[in-house]
Amino acid sequence: MNNADQGVMFMDSAFKRRWDFEYETISLSLNEKLKTSQIIYNNETHSLLQILSSVNNKLREKRPPVPEDRLIGQFFLPEEALRSEAGIRGAFKKVLIYLWDDVLRNDRNEFFDANVDSLSYLFANYQTKDVLDIEESLKKTLSEEAQPEDHSEPDTNEFEENDGQDA
């Protein structure tokens, strides 16, 4: 349960007292559909994984940073909603609503592009403009994806064994 949902805070507290729960780390890449769901943002096609990762990165870099339980996690958008283009657009609009109404309600000007003055502006312009002001974060996300992962074994000869004598 996300205790950032305003109406469930007291219920969330009651559940935590009465039941065991398991912490789930935010890892958007666990939702396979986010990798394959494409959306047009700022006149370019990106995966939802790229966009949402960039949004989370920007939220983390904010001062003060947005609390972890308000970031977008792998379960925020159900895979069933990402089965069609219309579903993907609708799901992305849910993200915009969440950011506008809940996460950034009191400091929208510090996150969104300066021209964004309403939720309807976000909806009408996200495909052609950088309304979330994430271009830099998105470039960083894309460059990290482009770098090959290093799966090589560490060079064990680099370290000489110490035979118990300190130098």
C-alpha positions as CSV (number, residue, x, y, z in Angstrom):
1,M,0.0,0.0,0.0
2,N,1.3,3.4,-0.8
3,N,0.8,5.6,2.2
4,A,1.3,8.7,0.0
5,D,-2.4,8.2,-1.0
6,Q,-3.9,10.7,1.3
7,G,-7.1,8.8,2.2
8,V,-5.4,5.7,3.4
9,M,-2.8,7.0,5.8
10,F,-4.7,5.9,9.0
11,M,-5.6,2.6,7.4
12,D,-2.0,2.0,6.3
13,S,-0.8,2.6,9.9
14,A,-3.4,0.1,11.2
15,F,-2.3,-2.5,8.6
16,K,1.3,-2.1,9.6
17,R,0.5,-2.7,13.2
18,R,-1.6,-5.8,12.6
19,W,0.1,-7.7,9.7
20,D,3.6,-8.5,8.5
21,F,4.6,-6.7,5.4
22,E,7.5,-6.8,3.0
23,Y,9.3,-3.8,1.7
24,E,9.5,-3.6,-2.1
25,T,12.4,-1.6,-3.5
26,I,11.5,0.7,-6.4
27,S,12.8,-1.0,-9.6
28,L,10.9,0.1,-12.7
29,S,12.8,-2.4,-14.8
30,L,10.9,-5.3,-13.1
31,N,7.8,-4.3,-15.0
32,E,8.5,-5.7,-18.4
33,K,5.7,-3.8,-20.1
34,L,7.4,-0.5,-19.2
35,K,10.3,-1.5,-21.4
36,T,8.2,-2.2,-24.4
37,S,5.5,0.4,-24.0
38,Q,6.4,3.4,-26.3
39,I,5.1,6.9,-26.0
40,I,5.8,10.1,-27.9
41,Y,7.2,12.7,-25.5
42,N,8.7,16.0,-26.7
43,N,8.5,14.9,-30.3
44,E,10.5,11.7,-29.7
45,T,9.5,8.1,-29.1
46,H,10.6,6.8,-25.7
47,S,9.8,3.8,-23.6
48,L,7.7,4.4,-20.5
49,L,10.7,3.0,-18.6
50,Q,12.9,5.8,-19.9
51,I,10.4,8.5,-19.1
52,L,9.4,7.3,-15.6
53,S,13.1,6.6,-14.7
54,S,13.9,10.2,-15.7
55,V,10.9,11.6,-13.7
56,N,12.1,9.6,-10.6
57,N,15.6,10.8,-11.0
58,K,14.5,14.4,-11.2
59,L,12.2,13.9,-8.1
60,R,15.2,12.5,-6.2
61,E,17.4,15.4,-7.2
62,K,14.9,18.0,-6.1
63,R,15.8,20.0,-2.9
64,P,14.5,18.8,-0.7
65,P,14.1,15.4,-2.4
66,V,10.7,13.9,-2.8
67,P,10.2,11.1,-0.3
68,E,10.7,7.6,-1.6
69,D,7.1,6.5,-1.1
70,R,6.0,9.2,-3.5
71,L,8.2,8.1,-6.4
72,I,6.7,6.1,-9.2
73,G,7.3,2.4,-8.7
74,Q,7.0,-0.7,-10.9
75,F,3.4,-1.4,-9.7
76,F,2.1,2.1,-10.3
77,L,0.9,1.3,-13.8
78,P,-0.6,-2.2,-14.1
79,E,0.7,-4.3,-17.1
80,E,-2.9,-4.7,-18.3
81,A,-3.2,-1.0,-18.9
82,L,-0.2,-1.1,-21.2
83,R,-1.5,-3.5,-23.8
84,S,-2.6,-0.9,-26.4
85,E,-1.6,2.6,-27.5
86,A,-4.7,4.1,-26.0
87,G,-4.0,2.3,-22.8
88,I,-0.4,3.5,-22.7
89,R,-1.5,7.1,-23.3
90,G,-4.2,6.8,-20.6
91,A,-1.7,5.3,-18.2
92,F,0.8,8.2,-18.9
93,K,-1.9,10.7,-18.2
94,K,-2.5,9.0,-14.8
95,V,1.2,9.7,-14.1
96,L,0.7,13.3,-15.0
97,I,-2.3,13.6,-12.8
98,Y,-0.4,12.0,-9.9
99,L,2.5,14.4,-10.3
100,W,0.2,17.4,-10.7
101,D,-2.3,16.7,-8.0
102,D,-0.4,14.8,-5.4
103,V,3.4,14.8,-5.5
104,L,4.0,18.4,-6.7
105,R,0.8,20.1,-5.5
106,N,2.7,22.8,-3.6
107,D,5.8,23.3,-5.7
108,R,4.7,22.7,-9.4
109,N,6.8,25.7,-10.6
110,E,10.0,24.1,-9.4
111,F,9.4,20.9,-11.4
112,F,7.4,21.5,-14.5
113,D,8.4,23.6,-17.5
114,A,7.7,27.3,-16.9
115,N,4.9,27.3,-19.5
116,V,2.9,24.7,-17.7
117,D,0.0,26.3,-15.9
118,S,-2.7,23.6,-15.8
119,L,-3.2,19.9,-16.0
120,S,-5.0,20.4,-19.4
121,Y,-1.8,22.1,-20.7
122,L,0.2,19.0,-19.7
123,F,-2.3,16.7,-21.5
124,A,-2.3,18.8,-24.6
125,N,1.4,19.3,-24.9
126,Y,3.4,16.4,-23.5
127,Q,3.8,14.9,-27.0
128,T,5.4,18.0,-28.5
129,K,7.1,19.7,-25.5
130,D,9.2,18.9,-22.6
131,V,6.5,19.7,-20.1
132,L,8.1,17.8,-17.3
133,D,11.4,19.5,-17.9
134,I,13.2,16.2,-17.9
135,E,15.3,16.6,-21.0
136,E,18.6,16.5,-19.1
137,S,17.6,13.6,-16.9
138,L,16.3,11.8,-20.0
139,K,19.7,12.2,-21.8
140,K,21.4,10.8,-18.7
141,T,19.0,7.8,-18.6
142,L,19.6,7.2,-22.3
143,S,23.4,7.4,-22.0
144,E,23.3,4.9,-19.0
145,E,21.2,2.5,-21.1
146,A,23.7,2.8,-24.0
147,Q,26.7,1.8,-21.9
148,P,27.4,-1.9,-21.9
149,E,27.4,-3.6,-18.6
150,D,30.7,-5.0,-17.4
151,H,30.3,-8.6,-16.5
152,S,34.0,-9.4,-16.4
153,E,35.6,-10.9,-13.4
154,P,37.8,-8.6,-11.3
155,D,41.6,-9.0,-11.9
156,T,42.8,-11.0,-8.9
157,N,46.4,-10.4,-9.8
158,E,46.0,-6.7,-9.2
159,F,46.1,-7.3,-5.5
160,E,49.2,-9.0,-4.0
161,E,48.6,-11.2,-1.0
162,N,49.9,-9.9,2.3
163,D,51.7,-12.7,4.1
164,G,50.5,-11.3,7.5
165,Q,53.2,-8.6,7.6
166,D,52.2,-5.0,7.6
167,A,54.2,-2.6,5.5
